Amino acid sequence: MDGYLPVPDKPGIGISVNDAALSERTDPEFKPL
């Protein structure tokens, strides 16, 4: 998935945010954080 949150020097954060957003959208009751 390209075009979510452009992170220049920290791809890890982008992946984390992407995962969190996907998790929240998939299961609003389930919060990994």
N, C-alpha and C positions, 0 to 999 in steps of 0.2 A: 504494500500500500504506500504509494508515494504521494506526497502533497498533503501531509497531515500537519506536522509542526516542524518546519525547517530548522534543524539544530546543526550548526557549523562544527563546533568543537566538542559536542557531547551527544553522540548518537544514542548512548545508553539512556539518557533522560527521555529522548524522543520515543524510544521503544517502550520505556516505562509508562509514559503518558498514554501512548497508543494502547498498551495493554489495559491500563486502568480504565480508559474511556470505553474500550470494547467490553470489558468485564461489566462496567456499570450499565452500559446499554443492553448487554445480554441479560444481566441479572441485577436489577436496581436494588434488590434486597441484599444481594451478596456484595460485601465491600472488602476487598483484599487489603486496603490500607487501614 
